[in-house]
């Protein structure tokens, strides 16, 4: 029995066992005893996670894959969750910290990352396979065209590491793009010294018109004339690191209070 890869689910099953082992080895186990694998498919990564000293759980939306896992991985017992990770509240299933890992479907990989960021209080570590271009964007530093919303919002809360590249020819079926494995470790102090929701809004709005200066791209915030004279508004978003975006958010929050 095997599972047929389904295009509508973005399934590309990893066939190289050495790479699966290397991905499993990216997890440090620091600060957690539970791991959740997203989209295990036929368990090529799962088999190596089960050898680790933590407790492995999996979540799978494909019923055919769920049946396969139940028949081939009896040691998972009641730890196979059938459902959509994007709709999952980790707190409903885990009363402690849980790392998240997987060979993520490329069509929803950014959404998976954002879901992890939303639930960052539960996730001390996150690792797995992304499209190479997306992996590079997540780990990129300020000053390049690849640097953007994913970079800032991830790096605000996690230390990012670009680990290794993966050929497209070790998948069934081969995707049209190359892949890469990254690891994110939550920062020791991941609480922002500004309003989280405003920070997210500032970052997303700034990069929607990334070629413009912040003075122009952030017009919708109704900034006061005096604030717009601040030199930070001469910059384009790709020039600002996380600390500068935090400072920008603080300035906008203070400006809003002073003009009310």
C-alpha positions as CSV (number, residue, x, y, z in Angstrom):
1,X,0.0,0.0,0.0
2,X,1.3,3.5,-0.9
3,X,-0.3,6.9,-1.0
4,X,-0.8,8.7,-4.3
5,X,0.5,12.3,-4.3
6,X,-2.3,14.7,-4.7
7,X,-1.7,17.9,-6.7
8,X,-4.5,19.8,-5.0
9,X,-2.8,19.3,-1.6
10,X,0.6,20.2,-3.0
11,X,2.0,16.8,-2.1
12,X,5.6,16.0,-3.1
13,X,6.8,13.0,-1.1
14,X,10.5,13.0,-0.1
15,X,12.2,9.8,-1.2
16,X,15.8,10.4,0.1
17,X,16.1,8.8,3.5
18,X,19.4,10.6,4.3
19,X,17.7,14.0,3.9
20,X,14.8,12.9,6.0
21,X,17.2,11.9,8.7
22,X,19.0,15.3,8.4
23,X,15.8,17.1,8.8
24,X,14.9,15.2,11.9
25,X,18.3,15.9,13.3
26,X,17.7,19.7,13.0
27,X,15.6,19.6,16.2
28,X,17.5,20.4,19.3
29,X,14.9,19.3,21.9
30,X,15.8,22.3,24.0
31,X,12.8,23.4,26.1
32,X,10.2,21.0,24.9
33,X,9.3,17.3,25.0
34,X,6.7,17.2,22.2
35,X,7.0,17.6,18.5
36,X,4.2,18.1,15.9
37,X,5.0,17.0,12.3
38,X,2.8,18.8,9.7
39,X,1.8,16.8,6.7
40,X,3.7,13.5,7.3
41,X,2.4,11.8,4.2
42,X,3.8,8.2,4.3
43,X,6.0,9.0,7.2
44,X,9.5,9.2,5.6
45,X,10.4,11.9,8.2
46,X,8.2,10.5,10.9
47,X,10.2,7.3,11.2
48,X,13.3,9.3,12.2
49,X,11.4,11.6,14.6
50,X,10.1,8.5,16.4
51,X,13.7,7.6,17.2
52,X,14.2,10.9,19.1
53,X,13.8,11.3,22.8
54,X,10.7,13.5,22.5
55,X,7.1,12.5,21.9
56,X,6.1,12.8,18.2
57,X,2.6,13.8,17.1
58,X,1.5,14.3,13.5
59,X,-1.3,16.2,11.8
60,X,-2.5,15.2,8.4
61,X,-5.4,16.5,6.2
62,X,-5.2,13.7,3.6
63,X,-7.4,10.7,4.7
64,X,-5.4,8.3,2.6
65,X,-2.2,9.3,4.3
66,X,-3.9,9.0,7.7
67,X,-5.0,5.4,6.9
68,X,-1.4,4.6,5.8
69,X,0.1,6.1,9.0
70,X,-2.3,4.2,11.2
71,X,-1.4,0.9,9.5
72,X,2.4,1.4,9.4
73,X,3.1,3.4,12.6
74,X,1.4,1.7,15.4
75,X,3.7,3.4,17.9
76,X,2.0,6.7,17.1
77,X,-1.1,5.3,18.8
78,X,-3.5,8.1,19.5
79,X,-1.0,10.8,18.3
80,X,-2.3,11.0,14.7
81,X,-4.4,14.1,14.3
82,X,-6.6,14.3,11.3
83,X,-7.2,17.9,10.2
84,X,-5.8,21.2,8.9
85,X,-2.9,22.7,10.7
86,X,-3.9,26.1,9.5
87,X,-7.1,25.8,11.5
88,X,-5.5,24.1,14.5
89,X,-5.1,25.8,17.9
90,X,-2.1,24.2,19.5
91,X,-3.4,25.0,23.0
92,X,-6.4,22.6,22.3
93,X,-4.0,19.7,22.0
94,X,-0.9,20.5,23.9
95,X,-0.6,21.9,27.5
96,X,3.1,22.4,27.1
97,X,5.6,23.7,24.6
98,X,5.7,21.9,21.2
99,X,8.2,22.1,18.3
100,X,6.7,22.1,14.8
101,X,8.4,20.4,11.8
102,X,7.6,19.1,8.3
103,X,8.2,19.0,4.6
104,X,5.7,21.7,4.0
105,X,3.4,21.9,0.9
106,X,4.9,24.9,-1.0
107,X,1.4,26.4,-1.8
108,X,0.7,27.0,1.9
109,X,4.2,27.1,3.5
110,X,4.0,30.8,4.2
111,X,0.6,30.4,5.8
112,X,2.0,27.6,8.0
113,X,4.8,29.9,9.1
114,X,2.4,32.7,9.9
115,X,0.2,30.3,11.9
116,X,3.3,29.3,13.9
117,X,4.1,33.0,14.5
118,X,0.6,33.6,15.7
119,X,1.0,30.7,18.2
120,X,4.6,31.6,19.1
121,X,4.0,31.3,22.8
122,X,3.6,27.5,22.3
123,X,6.4,27.0,19.7
124,X,10.0,27.3,20.9
125,X,11.4,25.7,17.7
126,X,10.3,25.3,14.1
127,X,12.1,23.5,11.3
128,X,11.5,22.0,7.9
129,X,11.5,22.2,4.1
130,X,10.4,25.2,2.1
131,X,10.8,26.3,-1.5
132,X,14.4,27.6,-1.7
133,X,13.3,31.1,-2.6
134,X,10.9,31.3,0.4
135,X,13.5,29.8,2.8
136,X,16.0,32.5,1.7
137,X,13.4,35.2,2.1
138,X,12.6,34.1,5.7
139,X,16.3,34.2,6.7
140,X,17.3,37.3,4.6
141,X,18.8,40.4,6.3
142,X,17.9,44.0,5.6
143,X,19.1,45.7,2.4
144,X,18.2,43.1,-0.3
145,X,15.2,42.7,-2.6
146,X,14.4,39.3,-1.0
147,X,14.0,40.9,2.4
148,X,10.4,41.6,3.2
149,X,7.3,40.9,5.3
150,X,8.2,37.2,6.0
151,X,11.8,38.2,7.0
152,X,10.7,40.9,9.5
153,X,7.8,39.2,11.1
154,X,9.7,35.9,11.5
155,X,12.9,37.5,12.8
156,X,11.0,39.6,15.3
157,X,10.4,36.5,17.3
158,X,12.8,33.8,16.1
159,X,16.5,33.4,15.3
160,X,16.6,32.1,11.7
161,X,19.0,29.6,10.3
162,X,19.3,28.6,6.6
163,X,20.7,25.0,6.9
164,X,21.0,23.3,3.5
165,X,19.6,23.0,0.0
166,X,17.6,20.1,-1.4
167,X,17.4,19.0,-5.0
168,X,14.0,18.8,-6.6
169,X,14.9,15.3,-7.9
170,X,14.5,13.6,-4.4
171,X,10.7,14.0,-4.5
172,X,7.9,12.1,-6.0
173,X,6.7,13.8,-8.1
174,X,9.6,16.3,-8.5
175,X,8.5,19.9,-7.9
176,X,9.4,22.6,-10.4
177,X,11.6,24.4,-7.8
178,X,14.5,23.7,-5.6
179,X,14.0,23.4,-1.8
180,X,15.9,24.3,1.4
181,X,15.7,23.4,5.0
182,X,15.6,26.0,7.7
183,X,15.4,26.2,11.5
184,X,13.8,28.8,13.7
185,X,14.6,29.1,17.4
186,X,12.3,31.4,19.4
187,X,14.2,34.3,21.0
188,X,14.7,34.2,24.8
189,X,12.8,37.5,25.0
190,X,10.3,37.4,22.2
191,X,7.9,40.0,23.7
192,X,7.9,43.1,21.5
193,X,8.3,46.5,23.3
194,X,5.4,47.8,21.2
195,X,1.9,46.8,20.2
196,X,2.0,43.5,18.3
197,X,-1.0,44.2,16.1
198,X,0.3,47.7,15.1
199,X,3.7,46.3,14.5
200,X,2.3,43.7,12.1
201,X,0.2,46.3,10.3
202,X,3.1,48.7,10.0
203,X,5.4,46.0,8.5
204,X,2.8,44.7,6.0
205,X,1.7,48.2,4.9
206,X,5.3,49.4,4.4
207,X,6.2,46.5,2.2
208,X,3.1,46.7,0.1
209,X,4.7,49.7,-1.6
210,X,8.3,48.7,-1.0
211,X,9.8,51.1,-3.6
212,X,8.4,54.1,-1.9
213,X,9.8,55.8,1.2
214,X,8.0,55.2,4.4
215,X,6.6,58.7,4.3
216,X,4.6,57.7,1.3
217,X,3.9,54.1,1.9
218,X,2.5,54.7,5.4
219,X,0.1,57.6,4.5
220,X,-2.9,55.6,5.5
221,X,-1.8,55.9,9.2
222,X,-2.7,59.6,9.1
223,X,0.7,60.7,10.5
224,X,1.2,64.2,11.8
225,X,3.3,66.7,9.9
226,X,5.9,66.8,12.7
227,X,6.3,63.0,12.7
228,X,6.7,62.8,9.0
229,X,9.8,65.1,9.3
230,X,11.5,62.3,11.3
231,X,14.5,61.0,9.2
232,X,13.3,57.4,9.5
233,X,10.5,58.2,7.0
234,X,13.2,59.0,4.4
235,X,14.0,55.2,4.3
236,X,12.5,52.4,2.3
237,X,11.2,49.4,4.2
238,X,13.9,47.0,3.0
239,X,16.5,49.2,4.8
240,X,15.0,48.7,8.3
241,X,15.8,45.8,10.6
242,X,13.5,44.5,13.2
243,X,14.7,47.0,15.9
244,X,14.0,49.9,13.5
245,X,10.5,48.6,12.7
246,X,9.8,48.4,16.4
247,X,11.1,52.0,16.8
248,X,8.9,53.0,13.9
249,X,5.8,51.4,15.5
250,X,6.5,53.1,18.8
251,X,6.8,56.5,17.0
252,X,3.5,55.9,15.2
253,X,1.7,54.8,18.4
254,X,3.0,57.9,20.3
255,X,2.0,60.1,17.4
256,X,-1.5,58.6,17.4
257,X,-1.9,59.3,21.1
258,X,-0.7,62.9,20.9
259,X,-3.1,63.8,18.1
260,X,-6.2,62.3,19.7
